[in-house]
Amino acid sequence: MAVRGAAVSQPCTVTPTGATEYPNWDLPADLAQRLSARFEEFEAELGFSYYETATTIQSKVGGYPGWLQDPDWPICRCDRRMEHLLSITASEPVDGSWFPLVE
């Protein structure tokens, strides 16, 4: 029996979307320098910078961190860099849900 005026919550689902990510702020400086002309062409053509599109900034498993500060990879006791496992964000991106750019 429906109750008039009662709020009914909507079910929450998880729908994984595959995405290929690339280093962002932690792209090696010499490589970033060599690719700078291509990055400028990319931005002129698509209106987005490489650094805006290299990583997804939302909850995700794996990939590259969406650094808010300078990159700071933790080092394991075995002296190896730890890999990124999980990001949990408090909200969706400013423009709503993340959608991959169409090639």
N, CA, C and O atoms as a printed pandas DataFrame, in Angstrom:
     atom_number atom_name residue_name chain_id  residue_number  x_coord  y_coord  z_coord
0              1         N          MET        A               1    0.844   -1.178    0.000
1              2        CA          MET        A               1    0.000    0.000    0.000
2              3         C          MET        A               1    0.882    1.232    0.000
3              4         O          MET        A               1    1.740    1.380    0.871
4              5         N          ALA        A               2    0.684    2.118   -0.965
5              6        CA          ALA        A               2    1.478    3.339   -1.063
6              7         C          ALA        A               2    0.998    4.352   -0.037
7              8         O          ALA        A               2   -0.198    4.508    0.207
8              9         N          VAL        A               3    1.964    5.029    0.552
9             10        CA          VAL        A               3    1.652    6.071    1.529
10            11         C          VAL        A               3    1.806    7.411    0.840
11            12         O          VAL        A               3    2.871    7.715    0.302
12            13         N          ARG        A               4    0.775    8.197    0.850
13            14        CA          ARG        A               4    0.792    9.492    0.191
14            15         C          ARG        A               4    1.807   10.405    0.883
15            16         O          ARG        A               4    1.808   10.549    2.106
16            17         N          GLY        A               5    2.684   11.027    0.052
17            18        CA          GLY        A               5    3.650   11.985    0.580
18            19         C          GLY        A               5    4.912   11.351    1.158
19            20         O          GLY        A               5    5.816   12.067    1.589
20            21         N          ALA        A               6    4.989   10.031    1.176
21            22        CA          ALA        A               6    6.177    9.376    1.731
22            23         C          ALA        A               6    7.304    9.389    0.694
23            24         O          ALA        A               6    7.077    9.162   -0.495
24            25         N          ALA        A               7    8.504    9.654    1.164
25            26        CA          ALA        A               7    9.673    9.632    0.286
26            27         C          ALA        A               7   10.165    8.201    0.149
27            28         O          ALA        A               7   10.342    7.500    1.145
28            29         N          VAL        A               8   10.381    7.779   -1.063
29            30        CA          VAL        A               8   10.887    6.440   -1.328
30            31         C          VAL        A               8   12.275    6.588   -1.941
31            32         O          VAL        A               8   12.445    7.249   -2.966
32            33         N          SER        A               9   13.249    5.977   -1.313
33            34        CA          SER        A               9   14.613    6.107   -1.820
34            35         C          SER        A               9   14.789    5.289   -3.091
35            36         O          SER        A               9   14.127    4.270   -3.292
36            37         N          GLN        A              10   15.684    5.751   -3.935
37            38        CA          GLN        A              10   16.013    5.063   -5.168
38            39         C          GLN        A              10   17.142    4.077   -4.888
39            40         O          GLN        A              10   18.033    4.381   -4.095
40            41         N          PRO        A              11   17.128    2.917   -5.512
41            42        CA          PRO        A              11   18.215    1.958   -5.286
42            43         C          PRO        A              11   19.532    2.510   -5.825
43            44         O          PRO        A              11   19.550    3.200   -6.844
44            45         N          CYS        A              12   20.616    2.208   -5.150
45            46        CA          CYS        A              12   21.940    2.634   -5.555
46            47         C          CYS        A              12   22.649    1.436   -6.177
47            48         O          CYS        A              12   22.670    0.354   -5.590
48            49         N          THR        A              13   23.222    1.618   -7.345
49            50        CA          THR        A              13   23.905    0.520   -8.009
50            51         C          THR        A              13   25.331    0.929   -8.364
51            52         O          THR        A              13   25.654    2.115   -8.424
52            53         N          VAL        A              14   26.156   -0.048   -8.590
53            54        CA          VAL        A              14   27.520    0.185   -9.044
54            55         C          VAL        A              14   27.619   -0.369  -10.457
55            56         O          VAL        A              14   27.332   -1.542  -10.695
56            57         N          THR        A              15   28.020    0.467  -11.374
57            58        CA          THR        A              15   28.165    0.058  -12.759
58            59         C          THR        A              15   29.597    0.361  -13.192
59            60         O          THR        A              15   29.898    1.495  -13.564
60            61         N          PRO        A              16   30.485   -0.634  -13.149
61            62        CA          PRO        A              16   31.879   -0.384  -13.511
62            63         C          PRO        A              16   32.028    0.030  -14.978
63            64         O          PRO        A              16   31.349   -0.493  -15.862
64            65         N          THR        A              17   32.920    0.965  -15.207
65            66        CA          THR        A              17   33.261    1.416  -16.545
66            67         C          THR        A              17   34.766    1.274  -16.703
67            68         O          THR        A              17   35.527    1.841  -15.919
68            69         N          GLY        A              18   35.193    0.537  -17.686
69            70        CA          GLY        A              18   36.623    0.381  -17.926
70            71         C          GLY        A              18   37.224    1.642  -18.511
71            72         O          GLY        A              18   36.600    2.294  -19.348
72            73         N          ALA        A              19   38.422    1.993  -18.087
73            74        CA          ALA        A              19   39.116    3.171  -18.610
74            75         C          ALA        A              19   40.616    2.919  -18.558
75            76         O          ALA        A              19   41.125    2.345  -17.596
76            77         N          THR        A              20   41.311    3.349  -19.591
77            78        CA          THR        A              20   42.764    3.284  -19.597
78            79         C          THR        A              20   43.281    4.613  -19.084
79            80         O          THR        A              20   42.913    5.667  -19.604
80            81         N          GLU        A              21   44.133    4.573  -18.065
81            82        CA          GLU        A              21   44.680    5.794  -17.495
82            83         C          GLU        A              21   46.185    5.865  -17.730
83            84         O          GLU        A              21   46.839    4.858  -18.001
84            85         N          TYR        A              22   46.710    7.068  -17.621
85            86        CA          TYR        A              22   48.128    7.315  -17.833
86            87         C          TYR        A              22   48.665    8.173  -16.697
87            88         O          TYR        A              22   47.889    8.823  -15.997
88            89         N          PRO        A              23   49.980    8.184  -16.503
89            90        CA          PRO        A              23   50.531    9.044  -15.448
90            91         C          PRO        A              23   50.092   10.487  -15.671
91            92         O          PRO        A              23   49.992   10.950  -16.807
92            93         N          ASN        A              24   49.837   11.175  -14.593
93            94        CA          ASN        A              24   49.379   12.552  -14.664
94            95         C          ASN        A              24   50.503   13.449  -14.167
95            96         O          ASN        A              24   51.464   13.691  -14.898
96            97         N          TRP        A              25   50.402   13.944  -12.945
97            98        CA          TRP        A              25   51.447   14.806  -12.379
98            99         C          TRP        A              25   52.759   14.055  -12.216
99           100         O          TRP        A              25   53.820   14.677  -12.153
100          101         N          ASP        A              26   52.706   12.740  -12.147
101          102        CA          ASP        A              26   53.940   11.972  -11.951
102          103         C          ASP        A              26   54.514   11.451  -13.265
103          104         O          ASP        A              26   55.331   10.530  -13.263
104          105         N          LEU        A              27   54.092   12.034  -14.388
105          106        CA          LEU        A              27   54.716   11.729  -15.669
106          107         C          LEU        A              27   56.169   12.195  -15.582
107          108         O          LEU        A              27   56.414   13.344  -15.213
108          109         N          PRO        A              28   57.143   11.337  -15.913
109          110        CA          PRO        A              28   58.547   11.759  -15.810
110          111         C          PRO        A              28   58.791   13.070  -16.574
111          112         O          PRO        A              28   58.322   13.233  -17.701
112          113         N          ALA        A              29   59.517   13.990  -15.959
113          114        CA          ALA        A              29   59.715   15.333  -16.510
114          115         C          ALA        A              29   60.315   15.306  -17.915
115          116         O          ALA        A              29   59.890   16.077  -18.775
116          117         N          ASP        A              30   61.291   14.437  -18.162
117          118        CA          ASP        A              30   61.903   14.392  -19.491
118          119         C          ASP        A              30   60.897   13.925  -20.547
119          120         O          ASP        A              30   60.916   14.416  -21.676
120          121         N          LEU        A              31   60.024   12.988  -20.193
121          122        CA          LEU        A              31   58.994   12.521  -21.121
122          123         C          LEU        A              31   57.957   13.612  -21.357
123          124         O          LEU        A              31   57.538   13.826  -22.494
124          125         N          ALA        A              32   57.537   14.301  -20.305
125          126        CA          ALA        A              32   56.572   15.397  -20.441
126          127         C          ALA        A              32   57.134   16.482  -21.364
127          128         O          ALA        A              32   56.403   17.048  -22.176
128          129         N          GLN        A              33   58.422   16.767  -21.238
129          130        CA          GLN        A              33   59.067   17.769  -22.088
130          131         C          GLN        A              33   59.058   17.328  -23.557
131          132         O          GLN        A              33   58.751   18.121  -24.447
132          133         N          ARG        A              34   59.397   16.060  -23.801
133          134        CA          ARG        A              34   59.433   15.548  -25.170
134          135         C          ARG        A              34   58.043   15.522  -25.804
135          136         O          ARG        A              34   57.910   15.676  -27.018
136          137         N          LEU        A              35   57.009   15.327  -24.985
137          138        CA          LEU        A              35   55.638   15.235  -25.503
138          139         C          LEU        A              35   54.880   16.557  -25.469
139          140         O          LEU        A              35   53.716   16.606  -25.868
140          141         N          SER        A              36   55.513   17.626  -25.001
141          142        CA          SER        A              36   54.794   18.892  -24.784
142          143         C          SER        A              36   54.114   19.404  -26.055
143          144         O          SER        A              36   52.992   19.906  -25.983
144          145         N          ALA        A              37   54.759   19.290  -27.210
145          146        CA          ALA        A              37   54.137   19.758  -28.460
146          147         C          ALA        A              37   52.880   18.946  -28.769
147          148         O          ALA        A              37   51.868   19.503  -29.192
148          149         N          ARG        A              38   52.944   17.622  -28.557
149          150        CA          ARG        A              38   51.764   16.778  -28.791
150          151         C          ARG        A              38   50.651   17.119  -27.816
151          152         O          ARG        A              38   49.476   17.104  -28.183
152          153         N          PHE        A              39   51.016   17.431  -26.557
153          154        CA          PHE        A              39   50.016   17.815  -25.559
154          155         C          PHE        A              39   49.323   19.110  -25.978
155          156         O          PHE        A              39   48.114   19.254  -25.796
156          157         N          GLU        A              40   50.089   20.060  -26.542
157          158        CA          GLU        A              40   49.497   21.326  -26.986
158          159         C          GLU        A              40   48.554   21.101  -28.158
159          160         O          GLU        A              40   47.492   21.720  -28.218
160          161         N          GLU        A              41   48.921   20.223  -29.095
161          162        CA          GLU        A              41   48.046   19.882  -30.226
162          163         C          GLU        A              41   46.755   19.235  -29.727
163          164         O          GLU        A              41   45.664   19.561  -30.197
164          165         N          PHE        A              42   46.889   18.324  -28.780
165          166        CA          PHE        A              42   45.746   17.631  -28.186
166          167         C          PHE        A              42   44.764   18.650  -27.600
167          168         O          PHE        A              42   43.559   18.578  -27.844
168          169         N          GLU        A              43   45.297   19.598  -26.824
169          170        CA          GLU        A              43   44.434   20.594  -26.184
170          171         C          GLU        A              43   43.781   21.514  -27.212
171          172         O          GLU        A              43   42.602   21.846  -27.086
172          173         N          ALA        A              44   44.537   21.928  -28.227
173          174        CA          ALA        A              44   43.976   22.803  -29.257
174          175         C          ALA        A              44   42.855   22.101  -30.026
175          176         O          ALA        A              44   41.845   22.720  -30.362
176          177         N          GLU        A              45   43.037   20.811  -30.300
177          178        CA          GLU        A              45   42.055   20.055  -31.075
178          179         C          GLU        A              45   40.814   19.693  -30.270
179          180         O          GLU        A              45   39.696   19.804  -30.772
180          181         N          LEU        A              46   41.001   19.259  -29.013
181          182        CA          LEU        A              46   39.885   18.741  -28.227
182          183         C          LEU        A              46   39.372   19.671  -27.135
183          184         O          LEU        A              46   38.269   19.477  -26.625
184          185         N          GLY        A              47   40.157   20.674  -26.773
185          186        CA          GLY        A              47   39.723   21.598  -25.726
186          187         C          GLY        A              47   39.986   21.102  -24.316
187          188         O          GLY        A              47   39.524   21.713  -23.352
188          189         N          PHE        A              48   40.729   19.995  -24.176
189          190        CA          PHE        A              48   41.092   19.440  -22.878
190          191         C          PHE        A              48   42.598   19.254  -22.842
191          192         O          PHE        A              48   43.204   18.888  -23.849
192          193         N          SER        A              49   43.201   19.502  -21.704
193          194        CA          SER        A              49   44.637   19.246  -21.600
194          195         C          SER        A              49   44.869   17.768  -21.294
195          196         O          SER        A              49   43.993   17.086  -20.762
196          197         N          TYR        A              50   46.052   17.291  -21.637
197          198        CA          TYR        A              50   46.428   15.916  -21.303
198          199         C          TYR        A              50   46.234   15.673  -19.817
199          200         O          TYR        A              50   45.722   14.626  -19.420
200          201         N          TYR        A              51   46.637   16.626  -18.996
201          202        CA          TYR        A              51   46.601   16.445  -17.551
202          203         C          TYR        A              51   45.180   16.379  -17.007
203          204         O          TYR        A              51   44.958   15.814  -15.936
204          205         N          GLU        A              52   44.208   16.950  -17.733
205          206        CA          GLU        A              52   42.798   16.846  -17.334
206          207         C          GLU        A              52   42.216   15.484  -17.680
207          208         O          GLU        A              52   41.243   15.057  -17.057
208          209         N          THR        A              53   42.788   14.797  -18.657
209          210        CA          THR        A              53   42.192   13.561  -19.153
210          211         C          THR        A              53   43.008   12.305  -18.874
211          212         O          THR        A              53   42.542   11.201  -19.156
212          213         N          ALA        A              54   44.216   12.447  -18.327
213          214        CA          ALA        A              54   45.081   11.277  -18.111
214          215         C          ALA        A              54   44.493   10.312  -17.089
215          216         O          ALA        A              54   44.615    9.097  -17.242
216          217         N          THR        A              55   43.864   10.837  -16.059
217          218        CA          THR        A              55   43.287    9.992  -15.014
218          219         C          THR        A              55   41.835   10.379  -14.758
219          220         O          THR        A              55   41.425   11.509  -15.024
220          221         N          THR        A              56   41.072    9.435  -14.241
221          222        CA          THR        A              56   39.709    9.738  -13.810
222          223         C          THR        A              56   39.773   10.180  -12.351
223          224         O          THR        A              56   40.497    9.589  -11.550
224          225         N          ILE        A              57   39.034   11.195  -12.018
225          226        CA          ILE        A              57   39.044   11.712  -10.660
226          227         C          ILE        A              57   37.719   11.308  -10.020
227          228         O          ILE        A              57   36.791   12.111   -9.927
228          229         N          GLN        A              58   37.647   10.077   -9.591
229          230        CA          GLN        A              58   36.445    9.568   -8.932
230          231         C          GLN        A              58   36.786    8.242   -8.274
231          232         O          GLN        A              58   37.930    7.793   -8.347
232          233         N          SER        A              59   35.834    7.622   -7.646
233          234        CA          SER        A              59   36.081    6.329   -7.006
234          235         C          SER        A              59   36.484    5.321   -8.074
235          236         O          SER        A              59   35.860    5.233   -9.131
236          237         N          LYS        A              60   37.553    4.551   -7.778
237          238        CA          LYS        A              60   38.035    3.588   -8.757
238          239         C          LYS        A              60   38.947    2.572   -8.100
239          240         O          LYS        A              60   39.485    2.792   -7.015
240          241         N          VAL        A              61   39.103    1.463   -8.784
241          242        CA          VAL        A              61   40.033    0.417   -8.373
242          243         C          VAL        A              61   41.195    0.462   -9.348
243          244         O          VAL        A              61   40.996    0.379  -10.560
244          245         N          GLY        A              62   42.406    0.593   -8.828
245          246        CA          GLY        A              62   43.600    0.626   -9.665
246          247         C          GLY        A              62   43.760    1.934  -10.403
247          248         O          GLY        A              62   43.208    2.961  -10.009
248          249         N          GLY        A              63   44.526    1.883  -11.485
249          250        CA          GLY        A              63   44.791    3.074  -12.275
250          251         C          GLY        A              63   45.836    3.958  -11.612
251          252         O          GLY        A              63   46.634    3.493  -10.798
252          253         N          TYR        A              64   45.822    5.214  -11.963
253          254        CA          TYR        A              64   46.746    6.192  -11.390
254          255         C          TYR        A              64   45.989    7.102  -10.450
255          256         O          TYR        A              64   44.829    7.425  -10.704
256          257         N          PRO        A              65   46.621    7.523   -9.369
257          258        CA          PRO        A              65   45.954    8.453   -8.463
258          259         C          PRO        A              65   45.680    9.785   -9.151
259          260         O          PRO        A              65   46.470   10.225   -9.986
260          261         N          GLY        A              66   44.587   10.418   -8.813
261          262        CA          GLY        A              66   44.303   11.782   -9.241
262          263         C          GLY        A              66   44.881   12.702   -8.174
263          264         O          GLY        A              66   44.159   13.196   -7.307
264          265         N          TRP        A              67   46.182   12.926   -8.247
265          266        CA          TRP        A              67   46.882   13.672   -7.187
266          267         C          TRP        A              67   46.289   15.053   -6.971
267          268         O          TRP        A              67   46.027   15.780   -7.929
268          269         N          LEU        A              68   46.077   15.413   -5.713
269          270        CA          LEU        A              68   45.669   16.766   -5.339
270          271         C          LEU        A              68   46.878   17.563   -4.863
271          272         O          LEU        A              68   46.802   18.779   -4.692
272          273         N          GLN        A              69   47.971   16.881   -4.655
273          274        CA          GLN        A              69   49.231   17.488   -4.236
274          275         C          GLN        A              69   50.323   16.870   -5.104
275          276         O          GLN        A              69   50.032   16.058   -5.982
276          277         N          ASP        A              70   51.575   17.246   -4.864
277          278        CA          ASP        A              70   52.660   16.619   -5.620
278          279         C          ASP        A              70   52.617   15.116   -5.396
279          280         O          ASP        A              70   52.297   14.670   -4.294
280          281         N          PRO        A              71   52.934   14.320   -6.421
281          282        CA          PRO        A              71   52.916   12.862   -6.267
282          283         C          PRO        A              71   53.781   12.397   -5.100
283          284         O          PRO        A              71   54.890   12.892   -4.899
284          285         N          ASP        A              72   53.268   11.455   -4.345
285          286        CA          ASP        A              72   53.970   10.947   -3.162
286          287         C          ASP        A              72   53.664    9.464   -3.025
287          288         O          ASP        A              72   52.837    9.064   -2.205
288          289         N          TRP        A              73   54.346    8.642   -3.843
289          290        CA          TRP        A              73   54.121    7.205   -3.803
290          291         C          TRP        A              73   54.730    6.620   -2.543
291          292         O          TRP        A              73   55.903    6.871   -2.270
292          293         N          PRO        A              74   53.979    5.846   -1.759
293          294        CA          PRO        A              74   54.548    5.198   -0.573
294          295         C          PRO        A              74   55.551    4.115   -0.972
295          296         O          PRO        A              74   55.412    3.482   -2.019
296          297         N          ILE        A              75   56.554    3.911   -0.131
297          298        CA          ILE        A              75   57.569    2.886   -0.352
298          299         C          ILE        A              75   57.347    1.764    0.659
299          300         O          ILE        A              75   57.201    2.012    1.856
300          301         N          CYS        A              76   57.324    0.536    0.166
301          302        CA          CYS        A              76   57.132   -0.651    0.997
302          303         C          CYS        A              76   58.395   -0.942    1.815
303          304         O          CYS        A              76   59.475   -0.431    1.518
304          305         N          ARG        A              77   58.238   -1.766    2.842
305          306        CA          ARG        A              77   59.401   -2.194    3.629
306          307         C          ARG        A              77   60.425   -2.913    2.766
307          308         O          ARG        A              77   61.611   -2.931    3.096
308          309         N          CYS        A              78   59.980   -3.506    1.660
309          310        CA          CYS        A              78   60.890   -4.213    0.754
310          311         C          CYS        A              78   61.605   -3.244   -0.196
311          312         O          CYS        A              78   62.331   -3.674   -1.093
312          313         N          ASP        A              79   61.401   -1.950    0.000
313          314        CA          ASP        A              79   62.056   -0.881   -0.759
314          315         C          ASP        A              79   61.537   -0.740   -2.193
315          316         O          ASP        A              79   62.242   -0.222   -3.059
316          317         N          ARG        A              80   60.308   -1.197   -2.446
317          318        CA          ARG        A              80   59.678   -1.021   -3.750
318          319         C          ARG        A              80   58.517   -0.047   -3.626
319          320         O          ARG        A              80   57.864    0.030   -2.584
320          321         N          ARG        A              81   58.266    0.692   -4.694
321          322        CA          ARG        A              81   57.134    1.622   -4.702
322          323         C          ARG        A              81   55.837    0.828   -4.669
323          324         O          ARG        A              81   55.680   -0.142   -5.409
324          325         N          MET        A              82   54.911    1.237   -3.814
325          326        CA          MET        A              82   53.604    0.588   -3.750
326          327         C          MET        A              82   52.756    1.047   -4.934
327          328         O          MET        A              82   52.903    2.170   -5.417
328          329         N          GLU        A              83   51.881    0.181   -5.387
329          330        CA          GLU        A              83   50.982    0.502   -6.490
330          331         C          GLU        A              83   49.665    1.046   -5.942
331          332         O          GLU        A              83   49.272    0.746   -4.815
332          333         N          HIS        A              84   49.001    1.843   -6.757
333          334        CA          HIS        A              84   47.709    2.410   -6.368
334          335         C          HIS        A              84   46.653    1.318   -6.394
335          336         O          HIS        A              84   46.518    0.619   -7.398
336          337         N          LEU        A              85   45.916    1.161   -5.330
337          338        CA          LEU        A              85   44.925    0.099   -5.224
338          339         C          LEU        A              85   43.500    0.621   -5.369
339          340         O          LEU        A              85   42.708    0.049   -6.117
340          341         N          LEU        A              86   43.164    1.701   -4.663
341          342        CA          LEU        A              86   41.771    2.116   -4.572
342          343         C          LEU        A              86   41.663    3.603   -4.282
343          344         O          LEU        A              86   42.424    4.139   -3.477
344          345         N          SER        A              87   40.723    4.268   -4.932
345          346        CA          SER        A              87   40.373    5.667   -4.621
346          347         C          SER        A              87   38.895    5.704   -4.279
347          348         O          SER        A              87   38.069    5.134   -4.993
348          349         N          ILE        A              88   38.568    6.368   -3.201
349          350        CA          ILE        A              88   37.169    6.582   -2.823
350          351         C          ILE        A              88   36.953    8.089   -2.754
351          352         O          ILE        A              88   37.614    8.780   -1.979
352          353         N          THR        A              89   36.034    8.592   -3.559
353          354        CA          THR        A              89   35.751   10.021   -3.547
354          355         C          THR        A              89   34.428   10.279   -2.827
355          356         O          THR        A              89   33.557    9.412   -2.758
356          357         N          ALA        A              90   34.305   11.467   -2.306
357          358        CA          ALA        A              90   33.103   11.823   -1.549
358          359         C          ALA        A              90   31.966   12.247   -2.463
359          360         O          ALA        A              90   30.806   12.231   -2.052
360          361         N          SER        A              91   32.280   12.627   -3.698
361          362        CA          SER        A              91   31.240   13.075   -4.617
362          363         C          SER        A              91   31.663   12.785   -6.043
363          364         O          SER        A              91   32.815   12.447   -6.312
364          365         N          GLU        A              92   30.717   12.922   -6.944
365          366        CA          GLU        A              92   30.995   12.763   -8.370
366          367         C          GLU        A              92   31.747   13.996   -8.852
367          368         O          GLU        A              92   31.773   15.012   -8.158
368          369         N          PRO        A              93   32.364   13.924  -10.041
369          370        CA          PRO        A              93   33.018   15.111  -10.610
370          371         C          PRO        A              93   32.031   16.265  -10.741
371          372         O          PRO        A              93   30.819   16.049  -10.749
372          373         N          VAL        A              94   32.541   17.484  -10.844
373          374        CA          VAL        A              94   31.721   18.693  -10.871
374          375         C          VAL        A              94   30.645   18.643  -11.945
375          376         O          VAL        A              94   29.518   19.080  -11.716
376          377         N          ASP        A              95   30.985   18.116  -13.112
377          378        CA          ASP        A              95   30.032   18.101  -14.219
378          379         C          ASP        A              95   29.112   16.883  -14.214
379          380         O          ASP        A              95   28.430   16.629  -15.207
380          381         N          GLY        A              96   29.079   16.132  -13.127
381          382        CA          GLY        A              96   28.225   14.955  -13.069
382          383         C          GLY        A              96   29.052   13.689  -13.207
383          384         O          GLY        A              96   30.230   13.676  -12.851
384          385         N          SER        A              97   28.463   12.650  -13.709
385          386        CA          SER        A              97   29.167   11.376  -13.869
386          387         C          SER        A              97   30.279   11.496  -14.899
387          388         O          SER        A              97   30.190   12.297  -15.829
388          389         N          TRP        A              98   31.319   10.701  -14.731
389          390        CA          TRP        A              98   32.449   10.705  -15.645
390          391         C          TRP        A              98   32.093    9.942  -16.900
391          392         O          TRP        A              98   31.551    8.839  -16.831
392          393         N          PHE        A              99   32.392   10.520  -18.036
393          394        CA          PHE        A              99   32.204    9.837  -19.314
394          395         C          PHE        A              99   33.521    9.881  -20.067
395          396         O          PHE        A              99   34.164   10.930  -20.099
396          397         N          PRO        A             100   33.946    8.777  -20.678
397          398        CA          PRO        A             100   35.186    8.795  -21.448
398          399         C          PRO        A             100   35.039    9.678  -22.679
399          400         O          PRO        A             100   33.955    9.793  -23.253
400          401         N          LEU        A             101   36.152   10.303  -23.078
401          402        CA          LEU        A             101   36.139   11.101  -24.301
402          403         C          LEU        A             101   36.056   10.174  -25.502
403          404         O          LEU        A             101   36.716    9.134  -25.525
404          405         N          VAL        A             102   35.276   10.524  -26.476
405          406        CA          VAL        A             102   35.165    9.743  -27.695
406          407         C          VAL        A             102   36.373   10.084  -28.553
407          408         O          VAL        A             102   36.731   11.252  -28.699
408          409         N          GLU        A             103   37.004    9.048  -29.126
409          410        CA          GLU        A             103   38.173    9.297  -29.973
410          411         C          GLU        A             103   37.778   10.004  -31.244
411          412         O          GLU        A             103   38.634   10.297  -32.079
